[in-house]
Structures are given as structure tokens and as C-alpha cells.
Amino acid sequence: MKKISSVLLLSALALNQSCTTMKNTDTKQEVPAPDASLSSNPFLKKSKLQYEAPEFDKIKNEHFKPAFDFGLKQHDAEILKIADNPEKPTFENTVVALEKSGEVLKRAMIVFSNLTSANTNPTLQALDEEYAPVFAAHSDKMYLNDNLYQRIKSITDNGLDAESRKLLQFYKQNFEIAGANLSAADKEKLKQINQELASLSTQYSNKLLEARKQGGVFFTDAKELDGLTADEIAAAATDAKNAGKEGQYLLALQNTTQQPLLQNLKNRASREKLFKASWMRAEKGDGSDTRETIEKLAALRLKKAQVLGKKSFAEWKLQDQMAKTPEAATKLMNQIATPAVETAKREAKDIQDLIDQQKGNFQVEPWDWNFYTEQVRKAKFDLDENQIKPYFEVTTVLEKGVFYAAEKFFGMTFKKRTDLPVYHPDVVTYEVFDHDGKSIAIYYLDFYTRDSKNGGAWMSNFVEQSYLMGTKPVIVNCYNYQKPAPGKPSLISYDDVSTMFHEFGHSIHGMFASQKYPSLSGTSVPRDFVEFPSQINEHWALDPVVLKNYALHYETKQPIPQVLVDKIKKAATFNQGYMTTELVSAAALDMDWHTVTNESQLIPVLDFEKQSLTKHGFTLATVPPRYHTPYFAHIWGGGYSAGYYAYLWSETLDNDAWEWISKNGGLTRENGDRFRKYILSVGNSVDLNQAFRDFTGHDPDIKPLLRNRGFIK
């Protein structure tokens, strides 16, 4: 996923957070300069490292609060100066001035946002809760400042270049979406709502992190872990020891409903224990229970939408997305849901038949699905996940797979860097070079799960590309792969391989950004477009040239045998009914939470979820949604509220564009240059529907997606 940053200074991202108002009492305030007490604070000046990469060796917990306080004060003054400028409003003295404002606060918040996601601690969590409403209120000093809005509204686009016209349009739309046209009384209502929303969202994220940490499952006997490899059992023993329970075994939770190790655990009671720990992690009635927070968030989001003149939160949220309306997003989901559920039912029958053949004497349950799916896969395609896993070692997949595909398609090259400071010892760093040998980016990777890290996988920027600001991209990809025991290889599943290609797709979207203005740069695009470049990059994982280059046995260094490659390809549409149903059911659940039009519809969390899934026909108990409402971090804490459908929308674009690439030569520099020109390098500076048409020559078609998933021929 693309991490939706909480950096409120980037106007495109500010609207993904809250926007509240505060009255200005001093319109003649000068922009302050830092005093001597801030002289050693690393956020008060640009980093001296290459491309202004964060100076993690200098950044301490105690630097954030003073940087926030000074940055807020400085940005307040900058906004007032722009809003109250006695000169006639122009694009330069208003819009460009806004783009340049808030540098100190932006630097501090970008690092803070990434650390609270990837390597948090109690101090940072407390700061997060303290400052969330402060940042929300601060945002409206721009978005709900009437003087500023009137200046922007009065500027014409005469004489502006295309990107500048887009930026002006972007600001006008964002101000109006944020409530710039509201009455003074309604702005005050919005202020209170948004401060509460900001606090609740942060509280939710902190609760969920603790729920995940405490939800890990301990086992006392290694026999309970029968089916796991010796290395996986050793890693579980190490994790238990680190958690203070030496002699036991700890299986930590990942953020999704299903847990990767379920496919290998032979002991059914162990599978049930692990699955239920995942499902119940945030609904135990303790301090980490998220349900009350969710109910408050849902009610406040509805109230916010109504203050802004919309029937539902989704109607408000989608107006600047490609889908535009909840109805359009729901129509797409329905087109995919019906064939997905029907396919999943057939897959469930195959699993039940296998259980019956083995005289299991039980009905398949969610914790059985992945375990027996692997057996069905093996029976149908003679493909065992454990056969192929030794060919997927993390660094080899990265350097000989992900990087190799980028070199072939785009001409990119990569050089490992060990001289740049990092925020955790697990983080590795590369410098990225374009086809002409010119350095274009710094790239960090953070592979392994830990208690201080949110679940899932994501891409984020430490520095964004902008010709106006003279900056090049500094990007991070975070994952949650299981860290191997010391001295053991880091072997990952094919799903994990796909995830690595996916997140790198976000990264190249940021690396190839070529915009003047930071608000339009790189991945600062609508949510239902941002997953398109990442999803299309997944296809390279199975390209025969790429696969043969990176799928090397970690011991023998021999390439994966063609017979296994053939099996992987034949099994490409296997289990797609399940995987699509768990995705689209989560998307429908998200949309239902955000299309309520009356607070009376907001019944308790678990009842609401059951009602939603039943309404949409997701009644196959063995296929739960990918995210259960209590730990659906994307929508309650990750900026994807009313936007989880975006994966399906983007996948429609992805499969259609991939079909074009495949028909036009596949992995060629010509195709890479074309994709870069029309999709990756344009940011949000053009009409993205037109950008897609420019690349493929036609409007998006859903049939390639349905074909790719095996739902139609």
C-alpha cells in the first residue's frame, strides 16, 4: 500500500487527515526565526546528507516536540502573511507561496509519521496522541482561512502552464472539499469534529499496535508446531525468549486475518488457536479493544459529511477520486463479487472433498483453508509451497528480481549504501540511478516484523521530488516478513515475493516523479489510481526472464527448475475465488461503514459487520474478509476510509494495461519508457483518465481483470 502520511503541509495529504479552524488574532505576525535553544535540533535546517535524507544518527525523541512547536508557529505566520498580503492575489504570491511554506514542520512530521509506523515507542505514541488534534486544528489555518480562500478563488489560470493550472484547480477543489464555503458557525462545528477525529484515529492505531503485540500465540511444545520448518521453529523460540518466555514458542501476528503459517501447521488445534488469536486480537474488552473507538469514528465521520453538505462520508471522500461516487465504486465491486463468491464455493467444495477423503470428520473452517488449499494445490498442480520457498531468499529476490526487472524495463541500476544512517539496524539502503547513469533517488528497505512496527507493507517518502524545492525522492519500503534465526537464510513465500514487487511499484512511481510542485508530485494521486503502478509491477515476478534470474536456491544457487516454473504458472488462478472474495468483502465492508446516512444505522461493530457481509452475499463462513473490522487499520488509522475499493479499481487499470504491455513485446525498454512517460512520471499533474487512455489507447475494461483471476475465459 501507499502509506498516507500525516504531513498536513502537503495539501494533497492534508485532506486525508482532519481539517479544523482556529481564529487568527494577530494578522501582522512576522515569520519567526529559531532561537539558540533550537540550534542543535536536526529538523530546523535541511539535512546535509545526500538528497536531504534524514539524519537518523542525530534525531532523538526529544527533538520532535520543540520542532513541532516552532514549526507550527512558523507555519502559522507564513499562512497569515500569504492570506493578508495587501498586494493583488497572483499565482506566485499565493499558491506558490503556500507550496513553499512550512518546511520545518514538514521535515519533522515526515520522519515522525514514518517512525510511528515503523519503529515507534511509548514516547512517540504519547506525542502522536498529544499532537494529532493540534495538527488537525493547524491545518484549517490554511483550509478554512477565508481571506486565503478568496485570494485563491480570484486567481485566473490565464498564462499559466499546464501543471500550474492543475495546481490552481487542485487548491480550489481542496479548499472547497475541506469546507471553505461553510458559514462561520459550521466551520466551528467542523473544527470540533475534526479534532476529535484526529485524536480517535491516533488512539485507534496505538490500540491496534498493542493488540497485535499482545495477540501473539505462545506454544509450550514444539510438537504443536509440526509442519513448520526447523528454522521457523527456531525463530519462534527466539521470539518467545525475547518476550520473556524462554523454552516456549511465539508466533507473532501479522495484520491480515489469515496468518502465513496456517498453511503449514498440521495440528488443527494449533491452527484454530492461531486463527482465533488473529480474529479476536482487538475485541477482548481490554485496553486494546478498538470497537468503541471505531463506533465513535464512524459516527463522527458521518457528522462531518453532513456538516459539509453530503449524505455520507463516502460521498464527501470520493469527490476528488477517479470513481467520483460511492455508487461507481460499488458497481465495480459488485461486478467482481458475484463470480468471486461462486468460484470460492467451488474451491470450498474441493477442500471439503479432500477432508472427507482423508476421513477428517469435520467441516472446513477458516483456519483450515490455507492448510488444505496447499494440499489441493499439490494434488491439482503438484505444487508445494515448501518446494519453491528455498528459491526465494529476500536479498536475492530484491537484487536479482525486483531490481533486475527495473533495469530491463526502465534501465535503472542500484548501488548498496552503508554510509547513510538508518532508524533501525534491520534497514538497508540503496542509491538509485537512471538509464543514463544519473543518480535519482535514495531507497530504504525495512524487511522484518517487530513489536514497534505496524502490520502490513507500505511505501512512504522521507523527501519528495520537486523542481520548485530542488529535491529528489528519498523513499522507504516497509514489510513484515518473519526474521530468521541468527545465521539462517531469510526465505519468503511467493506471496511475499509479490508483495516486494508491489511495494517497489509504489517506489518507482515516486522515483520517476517529474513535477515542479510537491503537492502534485509522484504518488500524490487519487487513492484509486495510486495502486495501479504497484499492482502492475507485480506481474514481473512471474516473467520468465525475471523469474529465472532471481529464483535461485539459497544453498545450491541453481535456478528454479522449469518444471516448478510451469507449475507456478499453471496454478496462477488457483484459489483466486478465495483471495478475491476476502478482498472485495473487506472493500464492501469499508464502503458500508462510510455510506451510512443516519446515525441509527450504526449498530455495534460486530453486528454491523455481520449485517454488511450478509447484505452483499458474503455468507461463506470459511472465507472471512481480509480485515475484520476491529483491526481494519487501512480504514480506521491508515487514510483508506471509503477507499479500500481502490485496490480493485486500480487492479482493473493494471490488468488492462498489462494486457497491452504483453501484446506489445512485454519486457522491453520501449514499453518501459512509454509507461514511465504516460503513467509514472506525471504525478497528479494531468487528467489521469486521459493518461491511461494515452498509454493503452482506450478506456479501462474490466474483462482483463476477470480473465486474469480465472473468472472468465
MOMOLIN-V848202 format. One record per pair of residues at least 12 apart in sequence whose ideal C-beta (glycine too) atoms are under 10 Angstrom apart, sorted by the first residue. I is the first residue (numbers start at 1). J is the second residue. Records with the same first field share a line. If there is no record, write none. Layout:
BEGIN
I=J  J
END
This chain:
BEGIN
1=456  457  458  459  460  502  503  506  527  530  531  534  633  634  638  639  640  644  646  647
2=458  459  460  461  503  505  506  507  509  510  522  523  524  525  527  530  531  533  534  638  639  640  646
3=113  114  117  118  454  456  457  458  459  460  461  476  477  478  503  506  523  638  639
4=16  17  113  458  460  523  527  530  634  637  638  639  640  641  643
5=17  106  109  110  112  113  114  117  460  461  464  524  639
6=18  109  110  112  113  114  116  117  128  131  132  135  136  198  201  202  639
7=102  105  106  107  108  109  110  111  112  113  114  135  460  461  464
8=72  75  102  105  106  109  135  136  138  139  140  141  142  143  198
9=71  75  98  99  101  102  103  104  105  106  107  109  110  135  138  139  142  518  519
10=99  102  106  109  110  461  464  518  519  521  524
11=95  98  99  139  142  143  167  170  171  174  175  178  517  518  519  520  524
12=170  171  174  320  517  518  519  520  521  523  524  525  526  683  684
13=109  113  519  524  639
14=135  136  138  139  140  142  143  174  178  519
15=139  143  173  174  175  177  178  317  320  639
16=317  527  638  639  640  641  643
17=132  135  136  139  194  197  198  201  639
18=132  133  135  136  137  139  140  178  190  191  193  194  195  196  197  198  199  200  201  300  304
19=136  137  138  139  140  141  142  143  144  174  175  177  178  179  180  187  190  191  193  194  197  198  304  308
20=133  134  135  136  137  138  139  140  141  143  144  178  179  187  188  189  190  191  192  193  194  195  196  197  198
21=137  139  140  141  143  144  145  146  178  179  180  182  184  186  187  188  189  190  191  192  194
22=76  134  137  138  139  140  141  144  145  191  195
23=141  184  187  188  191
24=76  79  80  83  84  141  145  147
26=76  77  80
27=80  81  83  84  147
28=77  80  81  84
29=73  76  77  78  79  80  81  84
30=77  80  81
31=73  74  75  76  77  78  80  81  101
32=70  73  74  76  77  78
33=70  74
34=66  67  70  71  74  104
35=70
37=66  70
38=63  66  67  69  70  104
40=58  60  63
41=58  59  60  62  63  64  66  67  70  104  108
42=54  55  56  57  58  59  60  63  67  107  108  111
43=55  58  59  63  64  66  67  68  70  71  103  104  105  106  107  108  109  110  111  112
44=63  66  67  70  71  74  103  104  107  108
45=103  104  107
46=103  104  107  463  469  470  471
47=59  107  111  462  463  474
49=419  420  421  442  463  474
50=417  419  420  431  439  441  442  472  474
51=420  431  439  440  441  442  462  463  465  471  472  473  474
52=107  442  462  463  469  470  471  472  474
53=417  420  421  422  429  442  444  462  463  472  474
54=107  110  111  114  115  420  421  422  423  442  444  462  463  474  476
55=111  420  421
56=111  115  119  420  421  422  423  424  427  444  462
57=420  421  422  423
58=421
59=108  111  112  115  421  423
60=123
61=115  121  122  123  124  126  127
62=123
63=108  111  112
64=108  109  111  112  115  116  123  124  127  128  131
65=108  123  127  130  131
66=108
67=104  105  107  108  109  111  112
68=104  105  108  109  112  127  130  131  134  135  138
69=105  108  131  134
70=104  105  108
71=102  103  104  105  106  107  108  109  138
72=102  104  105  108  131  134  135  137  138  141
73=104  105  138
74=101  102  103  104  105
75=101  102  103  104  105  106  138  141  142
76=102  105  138  141  142
77=101
78=97  98  100  101  102  103  105  141  142
79=97  98  101  102  138  141  142  143  145  147  148
80=141  145  147  148
81=93  97  101
82=94  95  96  97  98  100  101  142  145  147  148  151  152
83=97  98  141  142  145  146  147  148  149  150  151  152
84=145  147  148  151
85=97  147  148  151
87=151
88=151  154  155
89=147  148  150  151  152  153  154  155  156
90=151  154  155  156
91=152  155  156  157  158  159  160  164  165  167  168  171
92=155  164
93=151  155
94=148  151  152  154  155  168  171
95=151  152  155  160  164  167  168  170  171  172  517  519
96=164  167  468  516  517
98=142  148  151  152  167  171  517  519
99=167  171  466  468  469  516  517  518  519  520
100=466  468  469  517  518
101=142
102=138  142
103=469
105=135  138
106=463  464  469  518
107=462  463
109=131  135
110=460  461  462  463  464  474
111=423  462
112=124  127  128  131
113=128  460  461  462
114=423  444  446  458  460  461  462  476  478
115=128  423  424  452
116=128  202  205  206  209  452  454
117=205  209  446  452  453  454  456  458  460  476  478  637  638
118=423  424  426  427  444  446  450  452  453  454  458  460  476  478
119=422  423  424  426  427  446  450  452  453  454  478
120=205  206  209  451  452  453  454
121=452
122=206
124=206  452
125=202  203  205  206  209  210  452
126=206
127=202
128=199  201  202  203  205  206
129=198  199  202  203  205  206
130=199  202
131=198  199  202
132=195  196  197  198  199  200  201  202  203  205
133=191  192  194  195  196  197  198  199  200  202
134=195  198  199
135=195  198  202
136=191  193  194  195  196  197  198  199  201  202
137=191  192  194  195  198
139=178  194  198
140=178  179  180  187  190  191  194  195
142=171  174  175  178  180
143=171  174  175  176  177  178  179  180  187  190
144=175  178  179  180  182  184  186  187  188  190  191  194
145=175  180
146=175  180  181  182  184  187
148=171  175  180
149=171  172  175  176  178  179  180  181
150=175  180
152=168  171  172  174  175  176  180
153=171  172  175  176  180  181
155=168  171  172
156=168
157=169
161=516  685
162=685  686
163=467  514  515  516  517  520  682  683  684  685  686
164=516  517  520  685
165=685
166=515  517  519  520  683  684  685  686  687
167=468  515  516  517  518  519  520  684  685
170=320  517  519  520  524  684  685
171=519
173=319  320
174=320  519
176=308  319  320
177=308  310  316  317  319  320
178=190  194  308
179=191  194  304  307  308  309  316
181=308  309
182=307  308  309
185=307
186=307  308  309
187=307
188=307
189=303  304  306  307  308
190=303  304  307  308
192=300  303  307
193=299  300  301  303  304  305  306  307  308
194=300  304  307
196=296  297  300  303  304
197=296  297  300  301  303  304  641
199=293  296
200=292  293  294  295  296  297  300  301  636  637
201=293  297  300  636  637  638  639  641
202=293  637
203=290  292  293  296  297  637
204=282  290  293  294  296  297  630  631  632  633  635  636  637  638
205=290  293  454  633  636  637  638
206=288  290  293  637
207=282  286  287  288  289  290  291  292  293  294  630  631  636  637
208=255  281  282  288  290  293  454  455  630  631  632  633  636  637
209=288  451  452  453  454  455  633  637
210=281  282  286  287  288  290  451
211=253  280  281  282  283  284  286  287  288  289  290  630  631
212=252  253  254  255  278  281  282  288  449  451  453  454  455  480  631  633
213=243  252  253  281  288  450  451  452  453
214=253  277  281  282  284  286  287  288  451
215=252  253  274  276  277  278  279  280  281  282  284  288  631
216=236  239  240  243  250  251  252  253  274  277  278  281  451
217=236  249  250  251  252  253  259  261  270  273  274  275  276  277  278
218=236  239  240  243  245  248  249  250  251  273  277
219=233  236  237  240  248  249  250  251  267  270  273  274
220=240  245  247  248  249
221=248  249  267  270
222=234  236  237  248  249
223=266  267  270
224=249  251  265  266  267  269  270  273
225=237  249  251  261  264  265  266  267  270  274
226=264  265  266  267  270
227=261  262  263  264  265  266  267  270  271  371  374  386
228=249  251  261  264  265  266  270
229=264  386  389  390  488  491
230=485  488
231=482  484  485  487  488  489  490  491
232=249  251  260  261  264  482  484  485  488  491
233=249  485
234=249  484  485  486  487  488
235=249  250  251  252  482  483  484  485  486  488
236=248  249  250  251  252  261  482  485
237=249  250  485
238=250  483  484  485  486
239=251  252  449  450  451  482  483  485
240=252
242=450  451
243=451
251=265  270  273  274  277  278  482
252=449  450  451  455  480  482  483
253=274  277  278  281  449  455  480  631
254=278  449  455  456  457  480  481  482
255=278  281  449  454  455  456  457  480  626  627  631  632  633  634
256=278  455  456  480  582  586  625  626  627  628  631
257=275  278  279  366  582  586  623  624  625  626  627  628  631  632
258=274  275  278  279  366  367  369  370  578  579  582  623  624  626
259=271  274  275  277  278  367  370
260=370  385  480  481  482  492  493  495  496
261=274  370  371  482
262=274  275  278  366  367  368  369  370  371  373  374
263=369  370  371  372  373  374  375  377  385  386  493  495
264=370  371  374  385  386  389  493
265=367  370  371
266=371
267=371
268=360  362  365  367  368  371
269=367
270=367
271=365  366  367  368  369  370  371
272=365  366  367  368
273=367
274=367
275=365  366  367  368  369  370  624
276=366  367
278=366  367  624  628  631
279=366  367  624  628  630  631
280=628  630  631
281=628  630  631
282=294  605  628  629  630  631  632  633
283=605  606  628  629  630  631
284=630
288=630
289=605  630
290=605  629  630  631  632  633  636  637
291=604  605  606  629  630
292=604  605
293=605  630  636  637
294=593  602  604  605  608  629  630  632  635  636
295=602  603  604  605  608
296=602
297=313  593  635  636  637  641
298=313  593  594  596  599  601  602  605  608  629  635  636  641
299=596  599  602
300=313
301=313  314  316  317  593  594  596  641  642
302=314  316  593  594  595  596  597  598  599  601  602
303=599
304=316  317
305=317  594  595  596  597  642
306=597  598  599
310=597
311=326  595  596  597  598
312=326  591  593  594  595  596  597  598  642
313=326  593  594  595  596  597  641  642
314=326  327  329  330  590  591  592  593  594  595  596  641  642  643  645
315=327  594  595  597  642
316=594  642
317=527  594  640  641  642  643
318=526  527  528  591  594  642  643  645  646
320=526  527  684
321=525  526  527  528  529  642  643  645  646  649
322=525  526  527  528  529  532  646  649  650  653  688  689  692  700
323=526  527  528  642  643  645  646  649
324=526  528
326=591  592  594  595  642  645
327=595
328=528  645  649
329=528  587  588  590  591  595  642  643  644  645  646  648  649
330=587  588  591  592  595  616  645
332=528  584  587  645  648  649  651  652  700  702  705
333=583  584  585  587  588  590  591  616  644  645  648  649
334=584  588  616  617
335=584  648  652  702  705  706  711
336=580  581  583  584  587  645  648  651  652  702  705  706  709  711
337=580  581  583  584  585  587  588  616  617  618  648
338=584  616  617  711
339=576  577  580  581  706  709  710  711  712
340=576  577  578  579  580  581  582  583  584  585  618  623  706  709  711
341=577  580  581  584  585  616  617  618  619  620  623
342=577  581  617  711
343=573  575  576  577  578  579  580  581  709  710  711
344=369  575  576  577  578  579  580  581  582  585  618  620  622  623
345=577  581  620  622  623
346=577
347=369  373  376  574  575  576  577  578  579  581  620  622  623
348=363  364  369  372  577  578  620  621  622  623
349=364
350=364  372  373  375  376  379  380  575
351=364  368  369  370  371  372  373  375  376  575  578  622
352=364  368  372  622
353=372  376
354=372  373  375  376  379
355=368  372  375
357=379
358=372  375
360=372
363=621  622
364=621  622
365=621  622
366=582  620  621  622  623  624
367=622
368=622
369=575  578  582  622  623  624
370=385  575  578
373=385  574  575  578
374=386  575
376=574  575
377=567  571  574  575
378=567  571
380=567  570  571  574
381=566  567  568  569  570  571  572  574
382=563  564  566  567  570  571
383=494  564  566  567  568  569  570  571  574
384=564  567
385=493  494  495
386=491  493
387=560  561  564  567  568
388=491  493  494  497  551  560  561  564  565  567  568
389=491  492  493  494  496  497  554
390=489  491  551  552  553  554  555  556  560
391=491  494  497  547  550  551  552  553  554  556  558  559  560  561  564  565
392=489  490  491  492  493  494  496  497  500  541  550  551  552  553  554  560
393=484  489  490  491  492  550  551  552  553  554  555  557
394=428  445  447  448  479  481  483  484  489  490  491  492  496  497  500  554
395=416  428  445  447  489  490  554
396=489  490  491  549  550  551  552  553  554  557
397=490  491  492  494  496  497  500  501  541  550  551  552
398=414  428  430  445  447  477  497  500  501  504  550
399=414  416  430  549  550
400=546  548  549  550  551  552
401=497  500  501  504  540  541  543  546  547  549  550  551  552
402=414  445  477  497  500  501  502  503  504  505  507  508  537  540  541  546  550
403=430  432  443  504  549  550
404=540  543  545  546  549  550
405=501  504  537  539  540  541  543  545  546  547  549  550  667  672
406=432  501  504  505  507  508  511  537  540  546  672
407=433  435  669  672
408=540  543  545  546  549  666  667  668  669  672
409=508  537  540  543  546  661  666  667  668  669  670  671  672  673  675  676
410=434  435  508  511  512  669  671  672  673  675  676  680
411=433  434  435  436  437  669  672  673  676
412=432  433  434  435  440  441  508  511  512  672
413=430  431  432  433  434  435  437  439
414=430  431  432  433  441  443
415=429  430  431  432  433  439
416=428  429  430  431
417=429  430  431  442  443  444
420=442  444  474
422=444  445  446  476
423=444  446  462  476
424=444  446  448  450  452  453
426=445  446  447  448  449  450  453  483
427=444  445  446  447  448  476  478
428=443  444  445  446  447
429=442  443  444  445  474  476
430=442  443  444  445
431=443
432=472  473  475  507  508  511  512
434=511  512
435=669  672  673  676
439=472
440=465  472  473  511  512  513
441=461  463  465  472  473  474  475  507  508  510  511  512  513
442=462  463  472  473  474  475  476  511
443=459  473  474  475  476  477  504  507  508  510  511
444=460  462  474  475  476  477  478  507
445=475  476  477  478  479  500  503  504  507
446=458  476  477  478  479  480  481
447=477  478  479  480  481  482  483  490  492  496  500
448=478  479  480  481  482  483  484  490
449=478  479  480  481  482  483
450=480  483
453=478  479  480
454=478  480  633  637  638
455=480  627  631  633
456=478  479  480  499  627  633  634  638
457=477  478  479  480  481  496  499  500  502  503  506
458=476  477  478  479  480  503  506  638
459=475  476  477  478  502  503  504  505  506  507  508  509  510  523  530  534
460=474  475  476  477  478  506  507  510  523
461=473  474  475  476  506  507  510  513  518  521  522  523  524
462=474  475  476
463=475  510  518
464=510  513  515  518  519  521  522  523  524  683
465=510  511  512  513  514  515  516  518  521  522  681  683
466=513  515  516  517  518  519  520  521  522  683
467=513  514  515  516  517  518  521
468=515  516  517  518  519  521
469=516  517  518  521
471=518  521
472=511  513
473=507  508  509  510  511  512  513  521  522  523
474=510  511
475=503  504  506  507  508  509  510  511  522  523
476=503  507
477=499  500  502  503  504  506  507
478=503
479=492  496  499  500  503
480=496  499
481=493  496  499  500
482=496
488=554
489=554  555
490=554
491=554
494=541  542  551  568  571
495=579
497=538  541  542  547  550  551
498=535  537  538  539  541  542
499=534  538  541
500=537  538  541
501=534  535  536  537  538  539  540  541  542  546
502=531  533  534  535  536  537  538  541
503=534  537  538
504=533  534  537  538  540
505=531  532  533  534  535  536  537  538  539  540  654  680
506=522  523  530  531  533  534  535  537
507=522  523  533  534  537
508=522  533  534  537  672  675  676  680
509=522  523  524  525  529  530  531  532  533  534  537  676  679  680  681  683
510=522  523  524  533  680  683
511=680  681
512=533  675  676  677  679  680  681  682  683
513=680  681  682  683  684  685
514=676  677  680  681  682  683  685
515=681  682  683  684  685
516=683  685
517=683  684  685
518=683
519=683  684  685
520=682  683  684  685  686
521=683  684  685
522=680  681  682  683  684
523=680  683  684
524=683  684  685
525=682  683  684  685  688  691
526=643  646  649  650  684  688
527=639  640  641  642  643  644  645  646  647  649  650
528=643  645  646  647  648  649  650  652  653  688
529=646  649  650  653  679  684  688  689  691  692
530=643  646  647  650  684
531=646  647  648  649  650  651  653  654
532=646  647  649  650  651  652  653  654  656  657  679  680  688  691  692  700
533=650  653  654  657  675  676  679  680
534=647  650  654
535=647  650  651  652  653  654  655  657  658
536=650  651  653  654  655  656  657  658  661  675  679  680
537=654  658  675
538=651  654  658
539=654  655  657  658  661  662  666  667  708
540=658  666  667
541=568
542=565  568  569  572
543=662  666  667
544=562  565  569  666  667
545=666  667
546=667
547=559  560  564  565  568  569
548=560  562  565
551=564  565  568
572=708  709  710
573=707  708  709  710  711
574=710
575=710
576=708  709  710  711
577=620  623  709  710  711
578=620  622  623
579=623  626  709
580=623  648  651  705  706  709  710  711
581=617  618  620  622  623  624  625  626
582=618  623  624  625  626  627
583=625  626  627  644  645  647  648  651
584=616  618  625  626  644  645  647  648
585=609  612  613  616  617  618  620  623  624  625  626  627
586=613  618  624  625  626  627  628  629  632  634  635  644  645  647
587=616  625  626  627  634  635  640  643  644  645  646  647  648  649
588=612  613  615  616  617  618  625  644  645
589=608  609  612  613  616  618  625  626  627  628  629  632  635  644
590=612  625  627  629  632  634  635  636  640  641  642  643  644  645  646
591=612  616  635  641  642  643  644  645
592=608  609  611  612  613  615  616  642
593=605  608  609  612  629  632  635  636  641  642  644
594=635  641  642  643  644
595=642
596=608
605=628  629  630
606=628  629  630
608=629
609=624  625  628  629  630  632
610=629
612=625  629
613=625
625=644
626=644  647
627=644
632=644
634=646  647
648=702  705
649=700
651=702  704  705  708  709
652=700  701  702  703  704  705  706
653=679  688  689  692  695  696  700  701  704  705
654=700  704  705  708
655=700  701  702  703  704  705  706  707  708  709
656=692  695  696  698  699  700  701  702  703  704  705  708
657=675  678  679  692  695  696  700  704
658=704  705  708
659=696  701  703  704  705  707  708
660=674  675  695  696  697  698  704
661=674  675  695  696
662=704
664=696
671=695
674=694  695
675=695
677=691  694  695
678=690  691  692  693  694  695  696
679=691  692  694  695  696
682=694
END
